[in-house]
């Protein structure tokens, strides 16, 4: 873009009425103000952005209070420790901060902050594409300040630091994760010097809290092609530090001519496949973790070749610790991912065999309301390059899905609970909690899922009575 085109876009970026109000407030206070950061970057990229950052030379909080007054005494959230203030206006979050310069200690990413100029403020930014500023004062309204070639980097789709990358990344190591996240989200390349610096400084990530790291990791997982971010994390060595269980998937072992696939790159392909169908973070996490136990269950058998028996069960048992280590939630989200990891082979096995009503009932009962997500994950798990196999799997999956719909409509087994409870059994035979109650409950489950007894209370209750008597239990006398 030439300067005329750049200036035209800069003026378009600040056509929202609130920018005029900010400009008037800044002039009233006698301060220079600028729109900066992500809002400016995303406007040039034609991406929606609801977060507006305003830098004022000297009086960030005072400017926020003046703007709030002009907007009809809007509420201002002031964070004095950080020198920032925030206003919510319509659907926008507007954050105000005074221009500042920063210096860092080697053991912390928390800077020592003092007032600074716009140039100081732009130098402290992580990347050139985030160091763009549009003037909001009378003398520079709509003028783009681009001290580090950010527009050129936007056009060339490059992630680059304003200063020496070793300084930028060592000062705040989270910026290494952010570089990779932006590359993944935007489809940009990280400049070679900058990427080499990430590789050199990767150990610095250890001073960053797990919560901040995982926040960036989640954003990478939610990008359109998450494999871009994970490949960069792997190649830089960061993944080895923040998520070693995933790194363990990488590599191929061979015995004679028999090799297994590289489960790291298979996992990335599954994640990309799934990301074409859903933006659900936790379903995408299930894709990340579905084969996580394969390195621990890998065996070579002279007849069967490479096997990973039980990796779904062991993987499900690994999920809580991985979530805890990454400071991910230990709640129903974790249990959901755990369930999908445990069940992820079931529809695939079903698609390879004759699809019986009994097998479909069991899958429905175990998966419950997550059956549709499970089917999405399993379809994404087909990464073979063999066209004939893909066609066969697709046909069989369609058959499985038809069967699931038919059985669900007929037997209503989603989130199934037996129509006869343990209390019903104890009351019917006048017994307390015992092994016999458990045996009868299991017999009822198997009979319903095998289609021997319809999923109706009267039929199941009669089956319970007959089975109990067969086991030697006695009905109490009337």
Buried (B, 14 or more C-beta within 10 A) or exposed (E): EEEEEBBEBBBEBBEBEBBBBBBBBBBEBEBBBBBBBBBBBBBBEEEEBEEBBBBBBBBBBBBBBBBBEBBEEBEBEBEEEEBBBBBEBEEBEBBBBBBBBBEBEEEEBEBEBEBBBBEBBBBBBBBBBBBBBBBBBEEBBBBBBBBBBBBBBBEEEBBBBBBEBBBBBBBBBBBBBBBBBBBBBBEBBBBEEBBBBBEBBBEBBEEBEBEBBBBBBBBBBBBEBBBBBBBBBBEBBBBBBBBEBBBBBBEEEEEEEEEBEBBBBBBBBBBBBBBEEBEBBBBBBBBBBBBBBBBBBBEBEEEEEBBBEEBBBBBBEBBBEBBEBBBBEEEEBBBBBBBBBBBBBBBBEBBEEEBBBEBBBBBBBBBEEBBEBBBBBBBBBBBEEEEEEEEBBEEBBEBBBEBBEEBBEEBEBBEBEBBBEBEBBBEBBEBEEBEBBEBBBEBBBEBBBBBEBBBEEEBBBEBBBEBBEEEEBEEEEE
